[in-house]
Amino acid sequence: MKCLLKIYNVNRYLCRVCGDGFRSVLEEMDFKGNDEVDKIKTKFKSAWNNVKYSWVLKTKTSFSRNSVVFLLGKCYHFKADDEDSPTESCSTDEFDDATVIGNVEGFRRDFASRIWLTYRDDFAVLPGSSISTDCGWGCTLRAGQMMVAQALLLHFLGRDWTWPDALTLEPLDTETWTSSAARKLVASLEASFQGDRQSVPECVYQPQCGAEEADFHLKEVYHRTIVSWFGDTLSAQLGVHRLVHFGMTSGKRAGDWYGPGVVAHILRKAVEEATDPELQGLTVYVAQDCTVYSADVIESHSVKVDPHTAPEGELADSRAVIILIPVRLGGERINPEYFSFVKAILSLEYCIGIIGGKPKQAYYFVGFQDDSMIYMDPHYCQSFVDVSTSNFPLQSYHCPSPKKMPFVKMDPSCTIGFYSKSVQDYERISSELSKVLQPSSKEKYPAFTFMKGHGRDYELSVPVEKREWPFIKDTRNPGATAGDFVLL
């Protein structure tokens, strides 16, 4: 009954936004066989997901003109041209060069250049299930993907890289996007009845000149390659299909809720098992019990060298490390005293963000302004994109509109990420973080700690995947899932 009601609501909505075109499609459905009806049902489900998971997007987000904004280690200031202007807030969608001095455009370009990974549907069935979408349950996996994607951007392109087309993206207007999705559905249905499919326009990059052209082309190749690793296909190195596959070894299945700590371990497995040669230069270290063991990280930086060119057993410092630290910043609710710590973390250039969110709703936190967190939202359903094709469209993998959330609404369970390029890099990171982690009189306890030596030196004999302390399942709550944790 609920399914029929959803289809009815979708029919009403599509008829309203698309008019007679959709009604004519409905009339033609009566003359189609079962196979065609099944295909149409699939399209209806896609349309319903787009309707359901698009209302959460706001058209505009307000930012203060008088406070600095931090985005993954970079600082921006939205300062009004007229110092006496009474306007105290503004939207990044409203800025233009005529009214603003400072680097608003730089912030917009920087934010829109981050890789945005959201719900998708109509992709190949996920392992061990009949599910072909992650709508409603895969937001933490998507947030984890975005964090690793940021690490890969740092690894291959550097923090100063921005996408040349970042400022050409259309603002995320909910009504526009939803109506557009509905009209695309009708056009697709009409084309299917005519035995014709609309082709997806390919992005064509115009050559520039000489060395600049070569550099531009190389960066775009890396950009597209990174996005393709997160494609929604069975073969994608870091796609949701592989993440679900690795999650099954930890008792997770497609459709289950994934907590930020569990996702950290799944990401570690996915990167370790990646077969692409370009990904062999990275690995993931997941902190144990809120403790980073320096010898383990340094060991992760090293890989065995070719025995024909070096003495047997010799190691080379030639691998970058993504450091993921599952933490809990409070008990039932977030402890406000940790906000200064979170600000300090997101102000560091080697920070790759935070997998967090609100209870049962994961976000990818990338910055802050005043007492609000800036994040990228995976809760928008988009259609499957075949990233195996050349010049696949990139627009749906970049978000032009940042969102903000008060820090006090943040769920205390989260995973913090850092990118360390070398052992020397790690030593600098650990030194700087040790200063940030000095607890204040109010905090009493640091969010995590650094220890010398290996984890095994402290008799941590239980397998890493089984140790989620201080995040354990509350067995007293029959409704709890593996993503629900309590503080010991």
Contacts in CASP RR format, 6 or more apart in sequence:
PFRMAT RR
TARGET T0000
AUTHOR 0000-0000-0000
METHOD contacts of the structure
MODEL  1
MKCLLKIYNVNRYLCRVCGDGFRSVLEEMDFKGNDEVDKIKTKFKSAWNN
VKYSWVLKTKTSFSRNSVVFLLGKCYHFKADDEDSPTESCSTDEFDDATV
IGNVEGFRRDFASRIWLTYRDDFAVLPGSSISTDCGWGCTLRAGQMMVAQ
ALLLHFLGRDWTWPDALTLEPLDTETWTSSAARKLVASLEASFQGDRQSV
PECVYQPQCGAEEADFHLKEVYHRTIVSWFGDTLSAQLGVHRLVHFGMTS
GKRAGDWYGPGVVAHILRKAVEEATDPELQGLTVYVAQDCTVYSADVIES
HSVKVDPHTAPEGELADSRAVIILIPVRLGGERINPEYFSFVKAILSLEY
CIGIIGGKPKQAYYFVGFQDDSMIYMDPHYCQSFVDVSTSNFPLQSYHCP
SPKKMPFVKMDPSCTIGFYSKSVQDYERISSELSKVLQPSSKEKYPAFTF
MKGHGRDYELSVPVEKREWPFIKDTRNPGATAGDFVLL
6 48 0 8 1.000
7 41 0 8 1.000
7 44 0 8 1.000
7 48 0 8 1.000
9 48 0 8 1.000
9 51 0 8 1.000
10 44 0 8 1.000
10 47 0 8 1.000
10 48 0 8 1.000
10 51 0 8 1.000
11 26 0 8 1.000
13 51 0 8 1.000
13 182 0 8 1.000
14 22 0 8 1.000
14 47 0 8 1.000
14 182 0 8 1.000
14 185 0 8 1.000
14 186 0 8 1.000
15 22 0 8 1.000
15 23 0 8 1.000
17 178 0 8 1.000
17 179 0 8 1.000
17 182 0 8 1.000
17 183 0 8 1.000
18 182 0 8 1.000
18 183 0 8 1.000
18 186 0 8 1.000
21 186 0 8 1.000
21 190 0 8 1.000
22 182 0 8 1.000
22 186 0 8 1.000
25 186 0 8 1.000
25 189 0 8 1.000
25 190 0 8 1.000
25 193 0 8 1.000
28 193 0 8 1.000
29 36 0 8 1.000
29 37 0 8 1.000
29 40 0 8 1.000
32 40 0 8 1.000
36 192 0 8 1.000
39 192 0 8 1.000
40 189 0 8 1.000
42 122 0 8 1.000
43 185 0 8 1.000
43 188 0 8 1.000
43 189 0 8 1.000
45 121 0 8 1.000
45 133 0 8 1.000
46 121 0 8 1.000
46 122 0 8 1.000
46 133 0 8 1.000
46 185 0 8 1.000
46 381 0 8 1.000
46 383 0 8 1.000
47 181 0 8 1.000
47 182 0 8 1.000
47 185 0 8 1.000
49 119 0 8 1.000
49 121 0 8 1.000
49 133 0 8 1.000
49 135 0 8 1.000
49 381 0 8 1.000
50 178 0 8 1.000
50 181 0 8 1.000
50 182 0 8 1.000
50 381 0 8 1.000
50 382 0 8 1.000
51 178 0 8 1.000
51 181 0 8 1.000
51 182 0 8 1.000
52 135 0 8 1.000
52 381 0 8 1.000
53 119 0 8 1.000
53 135 0 8 1.000
53 136 0 8 1.000
53 379 0 8 1.000
53 380 0 8 1.000
53 381 0 8 1.000
54 174 0 8 1.000
54 177 0 8 1.000
54 178 0 8 1.000
54 181 0 8 1.000
54 380 0 8 1.000
54 381 0 8 1.000
55 174 0 8 1.000
55 178 0 8 1.000
56 377 0 8 1.000
56 379 0 8 1.000
56 380 0 8 1.000
57 172 0 8 1.000
57 174 0 8 1.000
57 177 0 8 1.000
57 377 0 8 1.000
57 380 0 8 1.000
57 401 0 8 1.000
58 172 0 8 1.000
58 174 0 8 1.000
58 401 0 8 1.000
58 403 0 8 1.000
59 93 0 8 1.000
59 171 0 8 1.000
59 172 0 8 1.000
59 173 0 8 1.000
59 174 0 8 1.000
59 401 0 8 1.000
60 91 0 8 1.000
60 92 0 8 1.000
60 93 0 8 1.000
60 94 0 8 1.000
60 171 0 8 1.000
60 401 0 8 1.000
61 91 0 8 1.000
61 92 0 8 1.000
61 93 0 8 1.000
61 401 0 8 1.000
61 402 0 8 1.000
61 403 0 8 1.000
61 404 0 8 1.000
62 89 0 8 1.000
62 90 0 8 1.000
62 91 0 8 1.000
62 404 0 8 1.000
63 69 0 8 1.000
63 78 0 8 1.000
63 89 0 8 1.000
63 90 0 8 1.000
63 91 0 8 1.000
63 92 0 8 1.000
63 369 0 8 1.000
63 404 0 8 1.000
64 78 0 8 1.000
64 88 0 8 1.000
64 89 0 8 1.000
64 90 0 8 1.000
64 369 0 8 1.000
64 370 0 8 1.000
65 78 0 8 1.000
65 79 0 8 1.000
65 80 0 8 1.000
65 85 0 8 1.000
65 87 0 8 1.000
65 88 0 8 1.000
65 89 0 8 1.000
65 90 0 8 1.000
66 79 0 8 1.000
66 88 0 8 1.000
67 369 0 8 1.000
67 370 0 8 1.000
68 75 0 8 1.000
68 76 0 8 1.000
68 77 0 8 1.000
68 369 0 8 1.000
69 75 0 8 1.000
69 76 0 8 1.000
69 77 0 8 1.000
69 78 0 8 1.000
69 107 0 8 1.000
69 367 0 8 1.000
69 368 0 8 1.000
69 369 0 8 1.000
69 374 0 8 1.000
70 76 0 8 1.000
70 343 0 8 1.000
70 346 0 8 1.000
70 347 0 8 1.000
70 367 0 8 1.000
70 368 0 8 1.000
70 369 0 8 1.000
71 107 0 8 1.000
71 110 0 8 1.000
71 111 0 8 1.000
71 366 0 8 1.000
71 367 0 8 1.000
71 374 0 8 1.000
72 114 0 8 1.000
72 150 0 8 1.000
72 159 0 8 1.000
72 346 0 8 1.000
72 349 0 8 1.000
72 351 0 8 1.000
72 352 0 8 1.000
72 353 0 8 1.000
72 366 0 8 1.000
72 367 0 8 1.000
73 159 0 8 1.000
73 346 0 8 1.000
73 347 0 8 1.000
73 348 0 8 1.000
73 349 0 8 1.000
73 351 0 8 1.000
74 110 0 8 1.000
74 159 0 8 1.000
74 349 0 8 1.000
75 347 0 8 1.000
76 102 0 8 1.000
76 103 0 8 1.000
76 104 0 8 1.000
76 106 0 8 1.000
76 107 0 8 1.000
76 110 0 8 1.000
77 102 0 8 1.000
77 103 0 8 1.000
78 90 0 8 1.000
78 92 0 8 1.000
78 95 0 8 1.000
78 100 0 8 1.000
78 102 0 8 1.000
78 104 0 8 1.000
78 107 0 8 1.000
79 100 0 8 1.000
79 101 0 8 1.000
79 102 0 8 1.000
80 87 0 8 1.000
80 90 0 8 1.000
80 99 0 8 1.000
80 100 0 8 1.000
80 101 0 8 1.000
81 99 0 8 1.000
81 100 0 8 1.000
81 101 0 8 1.000
92 104 0 8 1.000
92 107 0 8 1.000
92 108 0 8 1.000
92 111 0 8 1.000
92 401 0 8 1.000
92 402 0 8 1.000
93 171 0 8 1.000
93 401 0 8 1.000
95 104 0 8 1.000
95 105 0 8 1.000
95 108 0 8 1.000
97 105 0 8 1.000
105 167 0 8 1.000
106 162 0 8 1.000
108 166 0 8 1.000
108 167 0 8 1.000
108 400 0 8 1.000
109 162 0 8 1.000
109 163 0 8 1.000
109 166 0 8 1.000
109 167 0 8 1.000
110 162 0 8 1.000
110 166 0 8 1.000
111 366 0 8 1.000
111 399 0 8 1.000
111 400 0 8 1.000
111 402 0 8 1.000
112 163 0 8 1.000
112 166 0 8 1.000
112 167 0 8 1.000
112 169 0 8 1.000
112 398 0 8 1.000
112 399 0 8 1.000
112 400 0 8 1.000
113 161 0 8 1.000
113 162 0 8 1.000
113 163 0 8 1.000
113 166 0 8 1.000
113 398 0 8 1.000
114 146 0 8 1.000
114 149 0 8 1.000
114 150 0 8 1.000
114 153 0 8 1.000
114 366 0 8 1.000
114 376 0 8 1.000
114 398 0 8 1.000
114 399 0 8 1.000
115 146 0 8 1.000
115 149 0 8 1.000
115 150 0 8 1.000
115 153 0 8 1.000
115 226 0 8 1.000
115 227 0 8 1.000
115 230 0 8 1.000
115 397 0 8 1.000
115 398 0 8 1.000
116 146 0 8 1.000
116 376 0 8 1.000
116 396 0 8 1.000
116 397 0 8 1.000
116 398 0 8 1.000
116 399 0 8 1.000
117 142 0 8 1.000
117 145 0 8 1.000
117 146 0 8 1.000
117 149 0 8 1.000
117 230 0 8 1.000
117 378 0 8 1.000
117 397 0 8 1.000
118 142 0 8 1.000
118 377 0 8 1.000
118 378 0 8 1.000
118 379 0 8 1.000
118 380 0 8 1.000
118 381 0 8 1.000
118 382 0 8 1.000
118 396 0 8 1.000
119 133 0 8 1.000
119 134 0 8 1.000
119 135 0 8 1.000
119 136 0 8 1.000
119 138 0 8 1.000
119 139 0 8 1.000
119 142 0 8 1.000
119 378 0 8 1.000
119 379 0 8 1.000
119 380 0 8 1.000
119 381 0 8 1.000
119 382 0 8 1.000
120 133 0 8 1.000
120 134 0 8 1.000
120 232 0 8 1.000
120 240 0 8 1.000
120 381 0 8 1.000
120 382 0 8 1.000
120 383 0 8 1.000
120 384 0 8 1.000
120 385 0 8 1.000
121 132 0 8 1.000
121 133 0 8 1.000
121 135 0 8 1.000
121 381 0 8 1.000
121 382 0 8 1.000
121 383 0 8 1.000
121 384 0 8 1.000
122 132 0 8 1.000
122 133 0 8 1.000
122 383 0 8 1.000
122 384 0 8 1.000
123 132 0 8 1.000
123 133 0 8 1.000
123 232 0 8 1.000
123 233 0 8 1.000
123 240 0 8 1.000
123 241 0 8 1.000
123 384 0 8 1.000
124 132 0 8 1.000
124 232 0 8 1.000
124 233 0 8 1.000
124 234 0 8 1.000
124 241 0 8 1.000
125 131 0 8 1.000
125 132 0 8 1.000
126 132 0 8 1.000
126 134 0 8 1.000
126 240 0 8 1.000
126 241 0 8 1.000
126 244 0 8 1.000
126 254 0 8 1.000
127 241 0 8 1.000
127 244 0 8 1.000
127 245 0 8 1.000
127 248 0 8 1.000
127 254 0 8 1.000
128 248 0 8 1.000
128 253 0 8 1.000
128 254 0 8 1.000
129 244 0 8 1.000
129 253 0 8 1.000
129 254 0 8 1.000
129 255 0 8 1.000
131 254 0 8 1.000
131 255 0 8 1.000
133 381 0 8 1.000
134 141 0 8 1.000
134 142 0 8 1.000
134 240 0 8 1.000
134 254 0 8 1.000
134 255 0 8 1.000
135 381 0 8 1.000
136 379 0 8 1.000
137 254 0 8 1.000
137 255 0 8 1.000
137 256 0 8 1.000
137 257 0 8 1.000
137 258 0 8 1.000
138 240 0 8 1.000
138 255 0 8 1.000
138 258 0 8 1.000
138 362 0 8 1.000
138 378 0 8 1.000
139 361 0 8 1.000
139 362 0 8 1.000
139 363 0 8 1.000
139 378 0 8 1.000
139 379 0 8 1.000
140 257 0 8 1.000
140 258 0 8 1.000
140 259 0 8 1.000
140 260 0 8 1.000
140 263 0 8 1.000
140 355 0 8 1.000
140 356 0 8 1.000
140 362 0 8 1.000
141 240 0 8 1.000
141 243 0 8 1.000
141 244 0 8 1.000
141 258 0 8 1.000
141 263 0 8 1.000
141 266 0 8 1.000
142 240 0 8 1.000
142 362 0 8 1.000
142 364 0 8 1.000
142 378 0 8 1.000
143 260 0 8 1.000
143 263 0 8 1.000
143 355 0 8 1.000
143 356 0 8 1.000
143 357 0 8 1.000
143 362 0 8 1.000
143 363 0 8 1.000
143 364 0 8 1.000
143 376 0 8 1.000
143 378 0 8 1.000
144 263 0 8 1.000
144 267 0 8 1.000
144 355 0 8 1.000
144 364 0 8 1.000
144 415 0 8 1.000
145 230 0 8 1.000
145 238 0 8 1.000
145 239 0 8 1.000
145 240 0 8 1.000
145 243 0 8 1.000
146 364 0 8 1.000
146 376 0 8 1.000
146 378 0 8 1.000
147 267 0 8 1.000
147 324 0 8 1.000
147 352 0 8 1.000
147 353 0 8 1.000
147 354 0 8 1.000
147 355 0 8 1.000
147 364 0 8 1.000
147 415 0 8 1.000
147 417 0 8 1.000
148 238 0 8 1.000
148 267 0 8 1.000
148 271 0 8 1.000
148 284 0 8 1.000
148 322 0 8 1.000
148 352 0 8 1.000
149 226 0 8 1.000
149 227 0 8 1.000
149 230 0 8 1.000
150 352 0 8 1.000
150 353 0 8 1.000
150 366 0 8 1.000
150 419 0 8 1.000
151 282 0 8 1.000
151 322 0 8 1.000
151 352 0 8 1.000
151 417 0 8 1.000
151 419 0 8 1.000
152 226 0 8 1.000
152 229 0 8 1.000
152 282 0 8 1.000
153 161 0 8 1.000
153 226 0 8 1.000
154 350 0 8 1.000
154 352 0 8 1.000
154 419 0 8 1.000
154 421 0 8 1.000
155 282 0 8 1.000
155 320 0 8 1.000
155 419 0 8 1.000
155 421 0 8 1.000
156 222 0 8 1.000
156 226 0 8 1.000
156 278 0 8 1.000
157 219 0 8 1.000
157 222 0 8 1.000
157 223 0 8 1.000
159 349 0 8 1.000
161 219 0 8 1.000
163 223 0 8 1.000
163 394 0 8 1.000
163 398 0 8 1.000
164 216 0 8 1.000
165 394 0 8 1.000
165 395 0 8 1.000
166 398 0 8 1.000
166 400 0 8 1.000
169 395 0 8 1.000
169 398 0 8 1.000
169 399 0 8 1.000
169 400 0 8 1.000
170 176 0 8 1.000
170 400 0 8 1.000
171 400 0 8 1.000
171 401 0 8 1.000
172 380 0 8 1.000
172 399 0 8 1.000
172 400 0 8 1.000
172 401 0 8 1.000
177 380 0 8 1.000
181 383 0 8 1.000
184 383 0 8 1.000
187 198 0 8 1.000
188 197 0 8 1.000
188 198 0 8 1.000
191 197 0 8 1.000
191 198 0 8 1.000
200 392 0 8 1.000
200 393 0 8 1.000
201 393 0 8 1.000
202 389 0 8 1.000
202 390 0 8 1.000
202 391 0 8 1.000
202 392 0 8 1.000
202 393 0 8 1.000
203 391 0 8 1.000
203 392 0 8 1.000
203 393 0 8 1.000
203 394 0 8 1.000
204 391 0 8 1.000
205 216 0 8 1.000
205 217 0 8 1.000
205 220 0 8 1.000
207 213 0 8 1.000
207 217 0 8 1.000
208 216 0 8 1.000
223 394 0 8 1.000
224 392 0 8 1.000
224 394 0 8 1.000
225 278 0 8 1.000
227 387 0 8 1.000
227 394 0 8 1.000
227 397 0 8 1.000
228 236 0 8 1.000
228 387 0 8 1.000
228 388 0 8 1.000
228 392 0 8 1.000
229 236 0 8 1.000
229 237 0 8 1.000
229 238 0 8 1.000
229 239 0 8 1.000
229 274 0 8 1.000
229 276 0 8 1.000
229 279 0 8 1.000
230 236 0 8 1.000
230 238 0 8 1.000
230 239 0 8 1.000
231 239 0 8 1.000
231 240 0 8 1.000
231 385 0 8 1.000
231 387 0 8 1.000
232 239 0 8 1.000
232 240 0 8 1.000
232 241 0 8 1.000
232 384 0 8 1.000
232 385 0 8 1.000
233 239 0 8 1.000
233 241 0 8 1.000
233 386 0 8 1.000
233 387 0 8 1.000
233 388 0 8 1.000
234 241 0 8 1.000
235 388 0 8 1.000
236 242 0 8 1.000
236 387 0 8 1.000
237 270 0 8 1.000
237 274 0 8 1.000
237 275 0 8 1.000
237 276 0 8 1.000
237 279 0 8 1.000
238 267 0 8 1.000
238 270 0 8 1.000
238 271 0 8 1.000
238 274 0 8 1.000
239 270 0 8 1.000
242 270 0 8 1.000
242 273 0 8 1.000
243 263 0 8 1.000
243 266 0 8 1.000
243 267 0 8 1.000
243 270 0 8 1.000
244 252 0 8 1.000
244 253 0 8 1.000
244 254 0 8 1.000
246 266 0 8 1.000
246 269 0 8 1.000
246 270 0 8 1.000
246 273 0 8 1.000
247 253 0 8 1.000
247 258 0 8 1.000
247 262 0 8 1.000
247 266 0 8 1.000
247 269 0 8 1.000
249 269 0 8 1.000
249 465 0 8 1.000
250 262 0 8 1.000
250 265 0 8 1.000
250 266 0 8 1.000
250 465 0 8 1.000
251 482 0 8 1.000
252 258 0 8 1.000
252 262 0 8 1.000
252 266 0 8 1.000
252 482 0 8 1.000
256 481 0 8 1.000
256 482 0 8 1.000
257 360 0 8 1.000
257 481 0 8 1.000
257 482 0 8 1.000
257 483 0 8 1.000
258 266 0 8 1.000
258 482 0 8 1.000
258 483 0 8 1.000
259 362 0 8 1.000
259 413 0 8 1.000
259 482 0 8 1.000
259 483 0 8 1.000
260 326 0 8 1.000
260 355 0 8 1.000
260 356 0 8 1.000
260 362 0 8 1.000
260 413 0 8 1.000
260 414 0 8 1.000
260 415 0 8 1.000
261 326 0 8 1.000
261 355 0 8 1.000
261 413 0 8 1.000
261 415 0 8 1.000
261 468 0 8 1.000
261 471 0 8 1.000
262 468 0 8 1.000
262 482 0 8 1.000
262 483 0 8 1.000
263 355 0 8 1.000
263 415 0 8 1.000
264 284 0 8 1.000
264 286 0 8 1.000
264 324 0 8 1.000
264 326 0 8 1.000
264 355 0 8 1.000
264 415 0 8 1.000
265 286 0 8 1.000
265 464 0 8 1.000
265 465 0 8 1.000
267 284 0 8 1.000
267 322 0 8 1.000
267 324 0 8 1.000
268 283 0 8 1.000
268 284 0 8 1.000
268 285 0 8 1.000
268 286 0 8 1.000
268 324 0 8 1.000
271 279 0 8 1.000
271 282 0 8 1.000
271 283 0 8 1.000
271 284 0 8 1.000
271 322 0 8 1.000
272 283 0 8 1.000
272 284 0 8 1.000
274 280 0 8 1.000
280 319 0 8 1.000
281 303 0 8 1.000
281 318 0 8 1.000
281 319 0 8 1.000
281 320 0 8 1.000
282 319 0 8 1.000
282 320 0 8 1.000
282 321 0 8 1.000
282 322 0 8 1.000
283 300 0 8 1.000
283 319 0 8 1.000
283 320 0 8 1.000
283 321 0 8 1.000
283 322 0 8 1.000
284 321 0 8 1.000
284 322 0 8 1.000
284 323 0 8 1.000
284 324 0 8 1.000
285 292 0 8 1.000
285 296 0 8 1.000
285 297 0 8 1.000
285 300 0 8 1.000
285 321 0 8 1.000
285 322 0 8 1.000
285 323 0 8 1.000
285 324 0 8 1.000
286 324 0 8 1.000
286 325 0 8 1.000
286 326 0 8 1.000
286 464 0 8 1.000
287 323 0 8 1.000
287 324 0 8 1.000
287 325 0 8 1.000
287 326 0 8 1.000
287 448 0 8 1.000
288 455 0 8 1.000
288 460 0 8 1.000
288 464 0 8 1.000
288 467 0 8 1.000
289 460 0 8 1.000
289 467 0 8 1.000
289 469 0 8 1.000
289 470 0 8 1.000
290 325 0 8 1.000
290 326 0 8 1.000
290 327 0 8 1.000
290 328 0 8 1.000
290 447 0 8 1.000
290 448 0 8 1.000
290 449 0 8 1.000
290 470 0 8 1.000
291 448 0 8 1.000
291 449 0 8 1.000
291 450 0 8 1.000
291 451 0 8 1.000
291 455 0 8 1.000
292 323 0 8 1.000
292 325 0 8 1.000
292 430 0 8 1.000
292 448 0 8 1.000
292 449 0 8 1.000
292 450 0 8 1.000
292 451 0 8 1.000
293 451 0 8 1.000
293 452 0 8 1.000
293 453 0 8 1.000
293 454 0 8 1.000
293 455 0 8 1.000
293 457 0 8 1.000
293 458 0 8 1.000
294 426 0 8 1.000
294 430 0 8 1.000
294 450 0 8 1.000
294 451 0 8 1.000
294 452 0 8 1.000
294 453 0 8 1.000
295 452 0 8 1.000
295 453 0 8 1.000
295 454 0 8 1.000
295 455 0 8 1.000
295 457 0 8 1.000
296 453 0 8 1.000
296 454 0 8 1.000
296 455 0 8 1.000
297 321 0 8 1.000
297 323 0 8 1.000
297 420 0 8 1.000
297 426 0 8 1.000
298 423 0 8 1.000
298 426 0 8 1.000
299 454 0 8 1.000
300 319 0 8 1.000
300 321 0 8 1.000
301 317 0 8 1.000
301 318 0 8 1.000
301 319 0 8 1.000
301 320 0 8 1.000
301 321 0 8 1.000
301 420 0 8 1.000
301 422 0 8 1.000
301 423 0 8 1.000
301 426 0 8 1.000
302 315 0 8 1.000
302 316 0 8 1.000
302 317 0 8 1.000
302 318 0 8 1.000
302 319 0 8 1.000
302 423 0 8 1.000
303 315 0 8 1.000
303 316 0 8 1.000
303 318 0 8 1.000
303 319 0 8 1.000
304 313 0 8 1.000
304 314 0 8 1.000
304 315 0 8 1.000
304 316 0 8 1.000
305 314 0 8 1.000
305 315 0 8 1.000
305 316 0 8 1.000
307 313 0 8 1.000
310 316 0 8 1.000
317 422 0 8 1.000
317 423 0 8 1.000
320 419 0 8 1.000
320 420 0 8 1.000
320 421 0 8 1.000
320 422 0 8 1.000
321 419 0 8 1.000
321 420 0 8 1.000
321 426 0 8 1.000
322 352 0 8 1.000
322 417 0 8 1.000
322 418 0 8 1.000
322 419 0 8 1.000
322 420 0 8 1.000
323 417 0 8 1.000
323 418 0 8 1.000
323 419 0 8 1.000
323 420 0 8 1.000
323 429 0 8 1.000
324 415 0 8 1.000
324 416 0 8 1.000
324 417 0 8 1.000
325 415 0 8 1.000
325 416 0 8 1.000
325 417 0 8 1.000
325 418 0 8 1.000
325 447 0 8 1.000
325 448 0 8 1.000
326 413 0 8 1.000
326 414 0 8 1.000
326 415 0 8 1.000
326 468 0 8 1.000
326 471 0 8 1.000
327 413 0 8 1.000
327 414 0 8 1.000
327 415 0 8 1.000
327 416 0 8 1.000
327 447 0 8 1.000
327 448 0 8 1.000
328 412 0 8 1.000
328 413 0 8 1.000
328 414 0 8 1.000
328 470 0 8 1.000
328 471 0 8 1.000
328 485 0 8 1.000
328 487 0 8 1.000
329 335 0 8 1.000
329 338 0 8 1.000
329 341 0 8 1.000
329 342 0 8 1.000
329 410 0 8 1.000
329 412 0 8 1.000
329 414 0 8 1.000
329 447 0 8 1.000
330 338 0 8 1.000
330 412 0 8 1.000
330 487 0 8 1.000
331 412 0 8 1.000
331 486 0 8 1.000
331 487 0 8 1.000
332 412 0 8 1.000
333 408 0 8 1.000
333 412 0 8 1.000
334 407 0 8 1.000
334 408 0 8 1.000
334 409 0 8 1.000
334 410 0 8 1.000
334 411 0 8 1.000
334 412 0 8 1.000
335 412 0 8 1.000
335 443 0 8 1.000
336 407 0 8 1.000
336 408 0 8 1.000
337 440 0 8 1.000
337 442 0 8 1.000
337 443 0 8 1.000
338 443 0 8 1.000
338 447 0 8 1.000
339 371 0 8 1.000
339 407 0 8 1.000
340 440 0 8 1.000
341 436 0 8 1.000
341 437 0 8 1.000
341 443 0 8 1.000
341 446 0 8 1.000
341 447 0 8 1.000
342 354 0 8 1.000
342 368 0 8 1.000
342 373 0 8 1.000
342 407 0 8 1.000
343 368 0 8 1.000
344 436 0 8 1.000
345 351 0 8 1.000
345 353 0 8 1.000
345 354 0 8 1.000
345 416 0 8 1.000
345 436 0 8 1.000
346 353 0 8 1.000
346 354 0 8 1.000
346 365 0 8 1.000
346 366 0 8 1.000
346 367 0 8 1.000
346 368 0 8 1.000
348 418 0 8 1.000
348 429 0 8 1.000
348 432 0 8 1.000
348 433 0 8 1.000
348 436 0 8 1.000
350 418 0 8 1.000
350 419 0 8 1.000
350 420 0 8 1.000
350 425 0 8 1.000
350 429 0 8 1.000
351 416 0 8 1.000
351 417 0 8 1.000
351 418 0 8 1.000
352 417 0 8 1.000
352 418 0 8 1.000
352 419 0 8 1.000
353 364 0 8 1.000
353 365 0 8 1.000
353 366 0 8 1.000
353 367 0 8 1.000
353 416 0 8 1.000
353 417 0 8 1.000
354 364 0 8 1.000
354 365 0 8 1.000
354 414 0 8 1.000
354 415 0 8 1.000
354 416 0 8 1.000
354 417 0 8 1.000
355 362 0 8 1.000
355 364 0 8 1.000
355 365 0 8 1.000
355 414 0 8 1.000
355 415 0 8 1.000
355 417 0 8 1.000
356 362 0 8 1.000
356 363 0 8 1.000
356 364 0 8 1.000
356 365 0 8 1.000
356 410 0 8 1.000
356 411 0 8 1.000
356 413 0 8 1.000
356 414 0 8 1.000
356 415 0 8 1.000
357 363 0 8 1.000
357 365 0 8 1.000
357 375 0 8 1.000
357 405 0 8 1.000
357 410 0 8 1.000
357 411 0 8 1.000
357 414 0 8 1.000
358 405 0 8 1.000
358 409 0 8 1.000
358 410 0 8 1.000
358 411 0 8 1.000
359 411 0 8 1.000
361 379 0 8 1.000
362 378 0 8 1.000
363 373 0 8 1.000
363 375 0 8 1.000
363 376 0 8 1.000
363 377 0 8 1.000
363 378 0 8 1.000
363 403 0 8 1.000
363 405 0 8 1.000
364 375 0 8 1.000
364 376 0 8 1.000
364 378 0 8 1.000
365 373 0 8 1.000
365 374 0 8 1.000
365 375 0 8 1.000
365 410 0 8 1.000
365 414 0 8 1.000
366 374 0 8 1.000
366 375 0 8 1.000
366 376 0 8 1.000
367 373 0 8 1.000
367 374 0 8 1.000
367 375 0 8 1.000
368 374 0 8 1.000
368 407 0 8 1.000
369 404 0 8 1.000
371 406 0 8 1.000
371 407 0 8 1.000
371 408 0 8 1.000
372 404 0 8 1.000
372 405 0 8 1.000
372 406 0 8 1.000
372 407 0 8 1.000
373 404 0 8 1.000
373 405 0 8 1.000
373 406 0 8 1.000
373 407 0 8 1.000
373 410 0 8 1.000
374 402 0 8 1.000
374 403 0 8 1.000
374 404 0 8 1.000
375 402 0 8 1.000
375 403 0 8 1.000
375 404 0 8 1.000
375 405 0 8 1.000
376 399 0 8 1.000
376 402 0 8 1.000
376 403 0 8 1.000
377 399 0 8 1.000
377 403 0 8 1.000
382 396 0 8 1.000
383 396 0 8 1.000
385 392 0 8 1.000
385 393 0 8 1.000
385 396 0 8 1.000
385 397 0 8 1.000
386 392 0 8 1.000
412 487 0 8 1.000
413 471 0 8 1.000
413 483 0 8 1.000
413 485 0 8 1.000
416 447 0 8 1.000
416 448 0 8 1.000
418 429 0 8 1.000
418 433 0 8 1.000
420 426 0 8 1.000
420 429 0 8 1.000
430 450 0 8 1.000
433 450 0 8 1.000
434 450 0 8 1.000
437 446 0 8 1.000
437 447 0 8 1.000
437 448 0 8 1.000
437 449 0 8 1.000
437 450 0 8 1.000
438 446 0 8 1.000
439 445 0 8 1.000
439 446 0 8 1.000
451 458 0 8 1.000
460 467 0 8 1.000
468 485 0 8 1.000
469 488 0 8 1.000
470 485 0 8 1.000
470 487 0 8 1.000
470 488 0 8 1.000
471 485 0 8 1.000
472 485 0 8 1.000
472 486 0 8 1.000
472 488 0 8 1.000
473 480 0 8 1.000
473 481 0 8 1.000
473 482 0 8 1.000
473 483 0 8 1.000
473 484 0 8 1.000
473 485 0 8 1.000
474 480 0 8 1.000
474 484 0 8 1.000
474 485 0 8 1.000
474 486 0 8 1.000
477 484 0 8 1.000
END
